[in-house]
Amino acid sequence: LADPNSFTGMQSAVGGSLHRSVVRLRRGDLANSAAACLVTPANDALVGNLNPLYWRFISRVSVDAAVRKLGGEELEAACEAIAPVSVTHGIRRDITRWTTGCKEGPSAVVRCPAGSALCTPAFGRLQADHVVHAVAPDSEFGYEGLYTGNARDVAASGVQHHSTAASVERRHSSWQQFSPPDDLLFSAYRSAFSEAARVGASTVACPALGSGVKGWRHSISAALALEAFAQHATHSGGARISSIDFVIGGFAPIADKAWSSWTRVARELLGAPPGLESAQAY
């Protein structure tokens, strides 16, 4: 392994011929990536951290905040220029159980529903050409105000869609209310890759969507990310992403646990070599 801080692997058949899409796991700072397109974990109002009463942002560092800081006021303006969705009935939003203020003011509108993604140009000090704003669902609430409990997400989630856990026939009748919406997390990844390909980005840097304040386990986010990219690479036709970096950042020990989960999933799904867990960030 030439570079122990990254892993490369995955090839997919596209259009009857063999094309190679390079997948790398990297430790570092996504906001400073030189990829043509950055994927940032946005909220559905695309307002960054302008919802200060949202309890989960207390004393936390956000990937989206780092991207927006480098993108500056022009990136903020580009997001604000996106028209809100006119009909929001039935759209699953982040929970408001802990405070009534987090979906008021700038956060009240829905510009990009959970499970979808939108693209804007990159601005300011960002090295990328485009930013894809991808909205992951909240892991702990199947529907508004219904708490699932963090310990149940692995058992309830259908990460492997052919598994027993994913079988509707084997699930309790309440699963639709109390299982994490992994279909929306999968869709957020797929939508992000589609948006990046739509604007012609050949290189992409993507974070672990949903693994921050949205509460998803890193192993679930990793499995859905790799599966979503495999499907994109197989079915994208001419709009192909030649390489993608899944960037794992943050502070230890959280970042170390995240890296361990992602490398373990990469080894199980892609045949990555052992030893990546001890690679140092760069």
N, C-alpha and C positions, 0 to 999 in steps of 0.2 A: 504494500500500500504506500504509494509515493507520498501522499499527504495524510497523516493520521488524523487530521482535523476535519476531514471531509470524506464522504463516501459517494462513489459514483456507481450507478447501476440502474438499469431498466431499459429494455428495448421493446418496441411494440410494432406490430404490423399495421400499416396504414395504406388503404387503397390498393391492397394486393401486393405491395412491395414493402421491403423492410426498411424502416426509418429508425433512427436512433435518437431517443430523447434522454438527455442526461439529467439525472436526479442527484442532487448533493444535499447532504445534511451539514449545516455549518453552525458554529457557535460564533456569535458576534452581534453587531448592531445593525439591524435591518434598515434603519433610517439613513444610514450612510452607505448603503449598498450602491454599487455602480451598475446594477441591472437596469435594463431598459424600462422595466415596469416594477413598481413596488405594490404589494398587496398590503393594505392596512386594515386592522380590525376595527371597523367603525360601529357607531350606534345607528339606529334606524332614522334618526333625525339628521345625521351627518353634521353634528355640531361639536364633535370632540368632547372635551370635558366642561362644556358650558352648563352642565347640570350638577352644580356643586353640592346639592343636597342628596345626591345619590350616594348612599352610605359606602358602597364598595370602592369608591375612589379615594377614600380617606387614607392618606399616607402611602399611596400606591403610585408606581411609575407605569405609565401607559405607553404602549407601542404607538398608538394613534397620536398621542400627545407629542411624542418625539418626532414623528413624521410631520405633523402640523407645525411644530416649532421651526423646522428647517424649511418647510414650504411657505411659511409666512402668511401675510394677509391676503395675498393673491390666491393661495390654496383655499383659505377660509371663504373668500368671496366666490370661488368657483363652486364650492359645495352649497353655499347659500343660494346660488343662482339656479340650482336644480329645483324644479317645481315639486311641491309636496303632492303625495298621492291624494286624489280627490275623494276616494271612498276608502275608509279605513276599517269599516265594520268587518270583523272576522280576521283581521290581521293580528297575529300573535306578537305581542310586544314584550319588552323587558318588564319584569315585575315591578309593581309600585307598592307592594305590601308594606315596605319599611318606611316609606315616606311619600307624602302626597305631592312633594315638590319636584320630584325628579322628572316628571312628564309635563311640567308646566313651562311657560315661557318658550325659549328657543327649542326645548326638547319636546314640545307638544305635538309637532307635526311629524309625519312619516314621509321621508323622501326615498328610503330604500328599505323595504320590508325585510325582516329576518329571513335568511335563506337566499338572498339575492345580492347582487353587487353592481356598482356603477363606476364608471371611469371618468377621471378628470385629467387634464394636463398636470404635469409636475411644475412647481415653481420654486423661486427662492434659491436656497442652497442645496436643494435635492439634486442628486446627480442623475436621477432617472428622468425619462421622458414623460412617463404617465404614472398616475397613482390609481389603483383600483381599490375602492372602498367596499369591503365585504362585511356583511352583517351576520354574525353568528347568533343563534338563538340562546336563550338562557337555559342552562342544563337542569336546573333544579325545579323548574315549573313547567309541567306539561301544558297547563292553561293558566290564565291569570289567577294568582293567589293560591294555587294548589301546590303545596310543598311535597316534593318527592323524597327528599332526604338524599344527601350526597352519597351515602353508602350503597344506594340501590342503582346507581347509574350503570354500572357494569352489567349487572344481571338483567336489567330491563332493556338496555340498548341493543339494537340489531346491527352492530358494527359489521359482523360477518352475516350478510343478508341470507345466506343459506343455512345458518346455524339454527339449533333448536330454540335459542333465545329469540330469534327473529321470526319464528313460526307463530302466526296469529292464532292458529288452532291450539297451541300449547300455552298461550298466555292467558292470564286472568282477565276477566271481562273489563276490569278497570284500567288496563294498560294504556288505553288512549289518553286517559287523564293523568296518569301518574308515571308514565315512562318519559324519559328525556327525548326531545324531538330531534333525534339523530338524523332524520331525513332532511331537516332544515340545515343542519351543520354540513352534511354531505353536499346539499344544494348550494350552500354558500361557497364552498371550495370550487364546485363545478362552474358556478357563475363567474367566480373570480378568474378562473383560467380562460373561460370563454371571452370575457371582456378583454383580457390581456391579448389574446390571439386576435380579437377583432380589430384592435388598434395596431396590429403588426409587430407586437413585442416578441422578439425571439428569445430574450432572457428575462426571467422573472425571479424576484425574491419574495418569499411568502412566509409569514409567521405561523405559529401554532394557533389557528383561529379557535376562539372560544375558550382557550386555556387560561385566560386571565380572569377578569372579573365575572365572566360568564360561567365559570366554575366547571368546565369540562375536564375530565381526566386526560392527561397528555397521551396516554396509550390509545384512547378512543379518537382523539383529534388526529393523531398520527395515522392510524389505520384508515380513517375516512379520507384524509388528505392524499395518501398514496393511492387508494382505490379510485378517488375522483380524478387524479391526474392520469392514472392508467387508462381510464375510460376516455378522458379528453384526448390523450395521445393516440388512442386507437380510432376514435371517431371524428377527429377534428378536420379531416380532409386536408385542404391546402393551408389552412390557418394553423400552423404548427409552432409550438413553443419548443425551441431546440434544447434549452436547458433551464432548469428551475432549481433554485436554492431554497430549501426550507431552513430558515434562520431561527435558531434558538438563542435567545438572549436573556437578560435579567440578572439578578443577583443570586449568588449561592446562599443557601443550599437549594432554593427553588429551581434555579437554572440547571443545577446538577441533576436533580430528579427528573426534570423535563428531558434533558439530553439522554439520560439513561433509558427513559421510556421510548423516545423516538428511535434510538439506535437498536433497542430490542425489537421494536415493531419492524424496522427496516431489515433486520436480520431474519425475522420470521417470514416476512412477505416478499422480500427482494433478494434474500440470500446474501446479505451484507456480511463481511468478515467479522470475526470477534475482535475485541480489543478497543472498539470505538468509545466505550463508556469512559475510558480514562483519558481520552484526548483533551487537550487544553484549549480553552477559548482563544480566539485571535481576532 
